[in-house]
């Protein structure tokens, strides 16, 4: 790959990303389900948008080594440090998930935590699914977890703009989000993280993609839709679910 386009996510969120999305109990259902979907225990998996390794590191600790791709040098720097400290076999790769390729086939390829929504047009989303599908081994699985448009619209209650606060278990800690629905399925969110009297700010722009759209991308890439849930505990998906998790297989 000639170059990697970095949208600056790590520069904005790197200092508090692991506080918003903690490891441990919060991440355990994701890791447990991903491990169960890998058809070859002990074989390497591929994560698109690996971030700081919240999912990749505990998955590697379950004897599923991970190749993790991300465009953010800041996030990958944290990943390398954390993986070394955890003695976890996670290979950090600076790459663009829209065109990432290598010489390996993987029984499990996954893109979680709405990383897929950071791709802001249909062509980029289709390209990402195609390149991901090209890396899926026969009998393997691709997993996509991303924001559900119906759930985001339900949160807005018919308004273009809204705000909401999520308190966290620790005292004086929480996340305040200012959310705006834009044209062409775009969604802008500015987040303010509060902790111990301090605050940090990060903004992101996302493209909301329906499950049917992702299914169509996968079929065009030669994969077959398998399952869909609202979360990693396999809660049945509804039109107003905040997220969706879809799985696809290669025969």
SERO-4910 file (N, C-alpha, C, O; in steps of 0.05 Angstrom, whole numbers):
BEGIN
 pado doro    nc1    nc2    nc3   cac1   cac2   cac3    cc1    cc2    cc3    oc1    oc2    oc3
  Unk    A     17    -24      0      0      0      0     18     25      0     37     26     15
  Unk    A     11     45    -17     28     68    -20     26     87      2     46    100     10
  Unk    A      2     91     14     -2    111     35    -25    103     52    -42     86     44
  Unk    A    -26    115     76    -48    109     95    -61    136    102    -47    153    113
  Unk    A    -86    138     97   -100    163    105   -110    161    134   -125    143    140
  Unk    A   -100    179    150   -107    179    179   -126    202    184   -119    225    179
  Unk    A   -151    196    193   -170    217    198   -166    232    225   -180    250    231
  Unk    A   -145    224    240   -139    237    265   -154    227    289   -154    240    310
  Unk    A   -166    204    287   -182    193    309   -164    189    334   -172    196    356
  Unk    A   -141    178    330   -123    172    352   -113    197    366   -110    198    391
  Unk    A   -109    218    351   -100    244    363   -122    256    380   -116    269    400
  Unk    A   -147    251    373   -169    262    389   -176    244    412   -180    254    435
  Unk    A   -178    218    408   -189    200    428   -169    183    442   -175    170    461
  Unk    A   -144    183    433   -124    165    444   -120    166    474   -115    146    487
  Unk    A   -123    190    485   -118    193    514   -141    183    531   -136    177    555
  Unk    A   -165    180    520   -187    171    537   -204    150    524   -225    143    535
  Unk    A   -195    139    501   -210    117    488   -214     93    506   -236     82    507
  Unk    A   -193     85    520   -196     62    537   -213     67    562   -220     48    576
  Unk    A   -219     92    568   -237     97    590   -266     96    580   -284     86    595
  Unk    A   -271    105    555   -298    103    544   -306     74    539   -328     65    545
  Unk    A   -286     59    528   -291     31    521   -271     14    537   -250      7    527
  Unk    A   -278      8    562   -259     -7    579   -257    -36    571   -274    -48    558
  Unk    A   -235    -48    579   -231    -77    576   -245    -91    600   -261    -79    614
  Unk    A   -239   -116    603   -251   -131    626   -280   -139    620   -286   -149    598
  Unk    A   -297   -135    640   -325   -145    638   -339   -132    614   -356   -146    601
  Unk    A   -334   -107    607   -347    -94    585   -341   -108    558   -358   -110    541
  Unk    A   -317   -117    555   -307   -128    530   -311   -159    529   -311   -170    507
  Unk    A   -314   -172    552   -315   -201    553   -335   -213    534   -328   -233    520
  Unk    A   -361   -204    532   -379   -216    513   -370   -215    484   -374   -234    469
  Unk    A   -357   -193    476   -347   -191    449   -325   -212    444   -326   -226    424
  Unk    A   -306   -214    462   -284   -232    458   -294   -261    459   -285   -277    442
  Unk    A   -311   -267    477   -322   -295    479   -336   -303    453   -332   -325    443
  Unk    A   -352   -285    442   -367   -291    418   -349   -294    394   -352   -312    378
  Unk    A   -330   -275    391   -311   -277    369   -295   -303    370   -291   -316    350
  Unk    A   -286   -311    394   -271   -336    396   -288   -359    387   -278   -378    375
  Unk    A   -314   -359    393   -331   -381    386   -336   -382    356   -343   -403    345
  Unk    A   -333   -359    342   -338   -358    313   -313   -366    297   -316   -371    273
  Unk    A   -290   -367    309   -266   -375    295   -267   -405    290   -268   -421    309
  Unk    A   -266   -414    265   -268   -443    260   -243   -459    265   -244   -484    264
  Unk    A   -221   -445    270   -195   -459    273   -182   -449    299   -166   -431    298
  Unk    A   -188   -462    322   -176   -453    347   -145   -452    345   -132   -470    335
  Unk    A   -135   -430    355   -106   -427    355    -95   -413    331    -71   -406    330
  Unk    A   -112   -409    310   -102   -396    285   -106   -366    287   -123   -357    303
  Unk    A    -92   -352    271    -92   -323    272   -118   -311    261   -130   -322    243
  Unk    A   -127   -289    273   -150   -273    265   -140   -246    254   -118   -238    260
  Unk    A   -157   -232    240   -151   -206    229   -172   -186    239   -196   -189    235
  Unk    A   -162   -164    252   -180   -143    262   -175   -118    245   -153   -109    242
  Unk    A   -197   -107    234   -196    -82    219   -205    -59    237   -228    -58    246
  Unk    A   -186    -41    243   -192    -20    262   -185    -29    290   -203    -29    308
  Unk    A   -161    -38    295   -154    -52    320   -152    -32    344   -155    -41    367
  Unk    A   -147     -7    338   -145     13    360   -123      6    380   -101     -1    371
  Unk    A   -129      8    405   -109      2    426   -109    -27    435    -95    -34    454
  Unk    A   -125    -44    421   -124    -72    427   -144    -82    447   -140   -103    459
  Unk    A   -165    -66    452   -185    -73    472   -196   -101    467   -200   -116    486
  Unk    A   -200   -109    442   -211   -135    435   -188   -154    428   -188   -177    436
  Unk    A   -169   -144    412   -148   -162    402   -131   -175    424   -124   -198    422
  Unk    A   -124   -159    444   -107   -170    465   -120   -193    480   -107   -214    483
  Unk    A   -144   -190    491   -156   -213    505   -162   -236    486   -162   -259    494
  Unk    A   -168   -230    460   -172   -252    441   -146   -268    437   -146   -292    436
  Unk    A   -124   -253    435    -98   -267    433    -91   -283    458    -78   -304    456
  Unk    A    -99   -273    481    -94   -288    505   -110   -313    507   -105   -331    524
  Unk    A   -131   -316    490   -146   -341    488   -135   -359    466   -149   -377    456
  Unk    A   -110   -355    459    -96   -371    439   -106   -366    411   -104   -384    394
  Unk    A   -116   -342    405   -123   -334    378   -105   -309    372   -114   -287    376
  Unk    A    -81   -313    362    -64   -290    355    -79   -272    334    -95   -282    319
  Unk    A    -73   -246    335    -87   -227    319    -68   -209    303    -48   -200    313
  Unk    A    -74   -205    277    -62   -184    262    -81   -161    262   -104   -163    253
  Unk    A    -73   -138    273    -90   -115    277    -82    -92    260    -59    -83    261
  Unk    A   -101    -82    243    -95    -60    224   -109    -35    234   -132    -35    243
  Unk    A    -95    -12    233   -107     13    241    -92     36    226    -68     33    220
  Unk    A   -106     58    221    -93     80    207    -80    100    227    -66    118    218
  Unk    A    -85     96    253    -76    116    273    -49    107    285    -48     87    299
  Unk    A    -28    122    280     -2    115    293     -4    117    323      9    101    338
  Unk    A    -20    136    333    -22    139    363    -35    115    376    -26    106    397
  Unk    A    -56    105    363    -70     81    375    -52     57    373    -51     41    391
  Unk    A    -38     54    351    -20     31    347      4     31    367     13     10    376
  Unk    A     13     55    373     35     57    393     25     46    420     40     32    434
  Unk    A      1     54    428    -10     44    453    -14     13    451     -9     -1    470
  Unk    A    -24      4    428    -28    -25    425     -2    -40    429     -2    -61    443
  Unk    A     19    -32    416     44    -46    419     54    -48    448     63    -69    457
  Unk    A     51    -26    462     58    -26    490     41    -45    507     51    -61    523
  Unk    A     15    -43    503     -4    -60    518      0    -89    511     -1   -106    529
  Unk    A      4    -96    486      7   -124    478     33   -136    490     33   -159    498
  Unk    A     54   -119    490     79   -129    502     76   -134    532     85   -154    542
  Unk    A     62   -115    545     58   -118    574     41   -143    580     45   -156    601
  Unk    A     22   -149    562      4   -171    567     15   -198    556      2   -219    558
  Unk    A     38   -196    543     50   -220    530     30   -232    510     26   -256    510
  Unk    A     17   -215    494     -3   -223    475      7   -221    447     20   -202    440
  Unk    A      2   -242    431     11   -243    403     -7   -227    385    -25   -238    373
  Unk    A     -3   -200    385    -18   -182    368      1   -167    350     18   -152    360
  Unk    A     -1   -170    325     16   -156    306      2   -130    298    -20   -130    287
  Unk    A     15   -108    304      4    -81    298     13    -72    270     37    -70    265
  Unk    A     -7    -67    253     -1    -60    225    -13    -33    219    -37    -28    222
  Unk    A      4    -14    210     -5     12    201    -16      9    173     -1      5    154
  Unk    A    -43     11    170    -55      6    144    -82     19    142    -93     28    162
  Unk    A    -92     19    118   -119     30    111   -138      7    107   -133     -9     89
  Unk    A   -159      5    123   -176    -18    121   -192    -19     95   -203    -40     88
  Unk    A   -192      3     80   -207      4     55   -192    -12     33   -204    -22     14
  Unk    A   -166    -16     37   -151    -30     16   -130    -49     28   -112    -58     14
  Unk    A   -133    -56     53   -113    -73     66   -113   -101     53   -135   -113     49
  Unk    A    -90   -111     48    -87   -138     38    -61   -150     48    -42   -135     54
  Unk    A    -59   -176     50    -34   -190     56    -35   -217     43    -53   -223     27
  Unk    A    -16   -234     50    -15   -261     37    -29   -283     53    -27   -306     46
  Unk    A    -42   -275     74    -54   -295     92    -84   -298     87    -97   -280     76
  Unk    A    -94   -322     95   -123   -326     97   -130   -331    126   -115   -344    140
  Unk    A   -152   -319    135   -160   -320    163   -187   -333    167   -205   -329    152
  Unk    A   -188   -350    187   -214   -362    194   -233   -342    206   -258   -346    205
  Unk    A   -223   -320    217   -239   -299    228   -228   -272    221   -205   -266    226
  Unk    A   -245   -255    208   -239   -227    203   -261   -211    215   -284   -217    212
  Unk    A   -254   -190    230   -275   -175    244   -269   -145    244   -246   -136    245
  Unk    A   -290   -129    245   -289   -100    246   -311    -91    265   -335    -93    258
  Unk    A   -304    -82    289   -324    -78    311   -324    -49    321   -308    -32    312
  Unk    A   -342    -44    339   -345    -18    353   -349      5    334   -339     27    338
  Unk    A   -365      0    312   -372     20    293   -349     32    278   -352     54    266
  Unk    A   -326     18    277   -305     28    259   -314     30    231   -306     48    216
  Unk    A   -332     11    222   -341     11    195   -356     37    188   -355     45    165
  Unk    A   -369     49    207   -383     74    202   -365     98    197   -374    118    187
  Unk    A   -339     95    203   -320    117    197   -315    119    167   -302    139    159
  Unk    A   -324    100    151   -321    101    122   -345    117    111   -368    108    115
  Unk    A   -340    139     99   -361    159     95   -376    158     68   -392    175     62
  Unk    A   -370    138     52   -386    134     27   -389    105     21   -373     88     31
  Unk    A   -408     99      4   -415     71     -2   -391     57    -16   -387     33    -11
  Unk    A   -377     71    -33   -355     58    -47   -333     50    -28   -322     28    -31
  Unk    A   -327     66     -8   -306     59     12   -316     36     29   -300     18     35
  Unk    A   -341     35     36   -352     13     52   -351    -13     36   -343    -34     46
  Unk    A   -359    -12     10   -358    -35     -7   -330    -46    -10   -325    -70    -10
  Unk    A   -311    -27    -15   -283    -35    -18   -272    -49      7   -258    -68      5
  Unk    A   -280    -39     30   -270    -50     55   -281    -79     58   -266    -97     65
  Unk    A   -307    -83     53   -318   -110     55   -305   -128     34   -300   -151     40
  Unk    A   -300   -118     10   -288   -135    -10   -260   -144     -2   -253   -168     -4
  Unk    A   -244   -125      7   -217   -132     16   -217   -151     40   -201   -169     43
  Unk    A   -236   -146     58   -239   -164     81   -247   -192     72   -236   -212     82
  Unk    A   -266   -193     54   -275   -219     44   -253   -235     30   -251   -259     32
  Unk    A   -235   -220     17   -213   -233      3   -194   -247     23   -179   -265     15
  Unk    A   -194   -238     48   -176   -250     68   -190   -273     83   -177   -287     99
  Unk    A   -216   -276     80   -231   -297     94   -225   -324     81   -230   -328     57
  Unk    A   -216   -343     97   -211   -370     87   -237   -385     82   -257   -378     94
  Unk    A   -236   -405     65   -260   -422     62   -269   -433     89   -253   -444    104
  Unk    A   -295   -430     94   -306   -439    120   -303   -418    141   -311   -422    164
  Unk    A   -290   -395    134   -286   -374    154   -309   -354    156   -329   -357    142
  Unk    A   -305   -335    174   -327   -316    181   -316   -288    181   -295   -282    191
  Unk    A   -333   -269    170   -329   -241    173   -350   -230    192   -373   -237    190
  Unk    A   -342   -213    211   -360   -202    230   -359   -171    229   -337   -160    229
  Unk    A   -382   -158    227   -383   -129    227   -403   -120    249   -426   -129    249
  Unk    A   -393   -103    266   -409    -90    287   -409    -60    282   -388    -48    281
  Unk    A   -433    -48    278   -433    -20    273   -459     -8    282   -478    -22    291
  Unk    A   -461     19    281   -485     33    290   -509     27    273   -506     24    249
  Unk    A   -532     25    285   -557     19    271   -572     45    266   -579     59    285
  Unk    A   -578     52    241   -591     78    235   -617     81    250   -623    103    260
  Unk    A   -634     60    252   -659     63    266   -655     69    295   -671     85    307
  Unk    A   -635     58    308   -629     64    335   -620     93    340   -628    105    359
  Unk    A   -604    103    321   -595    130    324   -618    150    320   -620    169    334
  Unk    A   -635    144    300   -659    161    296   -677    160    320   -689    181    328
  Unk    A   -681    137    332   -698    135    356   -686    152    379   -701    164    394
  Unk    A   -660    152    381   -647    168    402   -653    198    398   -655    213    418
  Unk    A   -656    206    373   -661    235    367   -691    242    370   -697    266    371
  Unk    A   -708    223    372   -737    228    376   -748    248    356   -763    267    364
  Unk    A   -741    245    331   -751    262    310   -737    289    307   -744    304    289
  Unk    A   -717    294    323   -702    319    321   -676    315    305   -665    293    305
  Unk    A   -666    337    293   -641    335    279   -618    334    299   -597    321    294
  Unk    A   -621    348    321   -599    350    341   -609    341    368   -632    344    375
  Unk    A   -591    328    383   -598    321    411   -572    319    427   -550    319    415
  Unk    A   -575    316    452   -552    311    470   -559    291    491   -583    289    499
  Unk    A   -540    277    501   -545    257    522   -520    252    538   -498    255    528
  Unk    A   -525    245    563   -502    240    582   -503    211    592   -524    201    600
  Unk    A   -480    198    591   -478    171    601   -460    171    626   -436    175    623
  Unk    A   -471    167    650   -454    165    674   -439    139    675   -449    118    667
  Unk    A   -414    140    684   -398    116    687   -397    108    717   -403    125    734
  Unk    A   -389     84    724   -390     75    752   -373     91    771   -380     95    794
  Unk    A   -350    101    761   -332    116    779   -344    144    785   -358    155    769
  Unk    A   -338    154    809   -349    181    817   -339    202    798   -316    202    788
  Unk    A   -357    222    792   -350    245    776   -339    238    748   -321    251    737
  Unk    A   -350    216    736   -341    207    710   -365    202    692   -385    190    700
  Unk    A   -363    211    667   -384    206    648   -378    217    621   -358    231    617
  Unk    A   -396    211    602   -392    219    574   -417    235    565   -439    225    566
  Unk    A   -412    260    556   -433    277    545   -429    279    515   -408    285    506
  Unk    A   -451    273    500   -449    273    471   -469    293    459   -493    293    467
  Unk    A   -460    309    440   -477    326    424   -479    314    396   -459    311    382
  Unk    A   -503    306    388   -507    289    365   -524    304    344   -544    316    350
  Unk    A   -515    302    318   -529    316    297   -532    297    273   -512    285    264
  Unk    A   -556    294    263   -562    279    239   -559    298    215   -571    319    214
  Unk    A   -542    289    195   -537    305    171   -550    291    147   -562    270    149
  Unk    A   -546    304    124   -556    292     99   -538    268     91   -516    265    101
  Unk    A   -549    252     72   -534    230     60   -525    209     81   -504    198     79
  Unk    A   -542    205    101   -538    185    122   -514    191    139   -504    172    153
  Unk    A   -505    215    140   -482    222    157   -491    230    185   -513    242    188
  Unk    A   -474    225    204   -480    230    232   -455    241    245   -434    229    245
  Unk    A   -458    265    257   -436    278    271   -440    277    301   -462    283    310
  Unk    A   -420    269    315   -422    268    345   -397    280    357   -374    273    350
  Unk    A   -401    299    376   -379    310    391   -382    300    420   -403    302    432
  Unk    A   -360    289    431   -361    276    457   -343    292    476   -321    300    470
  Unk    A   -354    296    500   -338    308    522   -336    287    544   -356    279    556
  Unk    A   -312    279    550   -306    259    571   -299    274    597   -280    290    597
  Unk    A   -314    269    618   -309    281    644   -297    260    664   -308    238    666
  Unk    A   -276    268    677   -264    250    697   -247    266    717   -229    281    709
  Unk    A   -254    263    743   -238    276    764   -235    306    759   -213    317    763
  Unk    A   -257    320    751   -256    348    747   -243    358    722   -240    382    718
  Unk    A   -235    339    705   -222    346    679   -240    337    656   -257    320    660
  Unk    A   -236    349    633   -252    342    610   -234    339    585   -214    352    583
  Unk    A   -242    321    567   -229    318    541   -250    317    520   -272    307    524
  Unk    A   -243    327    496   -263    329    474   -253    315    449   -230    316    442
  Unk    A   -272    301    437   -266    288    411   -291    288    394   -313    285    404
  Unk    A   -288    292    368   -311    292    349   -306    271    327   -284    265    320
  Unk    A   -329    260    318   -327    240    296   -350    244    277   -372    252    285
  Unk    A   -345    237    252   -365    237    231   -368    208    221   -348    195    215
  Unk    A   -393    199    219   -399    171    213   -419    170    190   -435    189    186
  Unk    A   -419    148    175   -440    142    156   -457    119    166   -446     97    170
  Unk    A   -482    125    171   -500    104    182   -508     85    159   -517     93    138
  Unk    A   -504     60    164   -508     39    144   -527     18    154   -524      8    176
  Unk    A   -548     12    139   -567     -8    148   -556    -36    146   -537    -41    131
  Unk    A   -567    -55    161   -559    -83    158   -562    -93    130   -545   -108    120
  Unk    A   -583    -85    116   -587    -94     88   -565    -84     70   -557    -98     52
  Unk    A   -555    -59     75   -533    -49     58   -508    -66     63   -495    -73     43
  Unk    A   -502    -72     88   -478    -88     93   -481   -116     82   -462   -127     71
  Unk    A   -505   -127     84   -510   -153     71   -505   -152     41   -493   -171     30
  Unk    A   -514   -131     28   -509   -129     -1   -479   -126     -7   -470   -138    -27
  Unk    A   -464   -111      9   -435   -110      5   -423   -138      7   -406   -146    -10
  Unk    A   -431   -153     27   -420   -179     32   -426   -198      9   -409   -213      0
  Unk    A   -451   -198      0   -459   -216    -22   -443   -209    -47   -434   -227    -61
  Unk    A   -439   -183    -53   -423   -175    -76   -394   -184    -74   -381   -188    -94
  Unk    A   -385   -188    -49   -357   -196    -44   -355   -227    -43   -333   -237    -37
  Unk    A   -377   -241    -47   -376   -270    -48   -381   -284    -21   -375   -308    -18
  Unk    A   -392   -269     -2   -398   -280     25   -429   -284     28   -444   -271     13
  Unk    A   -436   -301     46   -464   -306     51   -472   -296     80   -458   -302     99
  Unk    A   -493   -280     82   -502   -272    109   -509   -297    126   -522   -315    116
  Unk    A   -501   -296    151   -505   -319    169   -524   -311    192   -546   -322    194
  Unk    A   -515   -293    209   -531   -286    233   -530   -255    237   -514   -241    226
  Unk    A   -549   -246    253   -550   -218    261   -561   -216    289   -581   -229    295
  Unk    A   -548   -199    305   -558   -194    333   -556   -164    338   -544   -149    323
  Unk    A   -568   -156    360   -567   -128    369   -541   -123    386   -533   -100    388
  Unk    A   -529   -145    397   -506   -142    413   -491   -168    414   -499   -188    402
  Unk    A   -469   -169    430   -453   -193    432   -465   -214    449   -454   -237    450
  Unk    A   -486   -208    463   -500   -228    479   -523   -242    462   -539   -257    473
  Unk    A   -523   -235    436   -542   -247    417   -571   -239    423   -589   -254    417
  Unk    A   -574   -215    433   -601   -204    436   -613   -200    408   -599   -190    390
  Unk    A   -638   -209    404   -650   -206    377   -649   -177    367   -655   -158    382
  Unk    A   -642   -173    342   -640   -147    330   -668   -136    325   -686   -150    316
  Unk    A   -672   -110    331   -697    -95    325   -690    -71    309   -667    -62    308
  Unk    A   -710    -59    296   -706    -36    279   -694    -13    295   -679      3    284
  Unk    A   -700    -11    321   -689     11    337   -666      3    355   -660     17    374
  Unk    A   -654    -20    350   -630    -28    366   -608     -8    361   -604      1    338
  Unk    A   -593      0    382   -571     19    378   -549     10    359   -538     26    344
  Unk    A   -543    -16    360   -522    -28    343   -532    -53    329   -554    -63    336
  Unk    A   -516    -63    310   -521    -90    301   -495   -104    296   -475    -92    289
  Unk    A   -496   -130    300   -473   -148    295   -481   -168    274   -500   -183    278
  Unk    A   -468   -167    251   -475   -185    229   -451   -203    223   -428   -194    223
  Unk    A   -457   -228    217   -436   -247    210   -441   -257    181   -463   -260    172
  Unk    A   -418   -263    168   -419   -273    140   -399   -295    137   -377   -295    149
  Unk    A   -405   -314    120   -387   -337    117   -379   -341     88   -394   -333     70
  Unk    A   -356   -354     85   -347   -362     58   -348   -393     57   -336   -407     74
  Unk    A   -363   -403     38   -365   -432     35   -342   -444     20   -340   -468     16
***
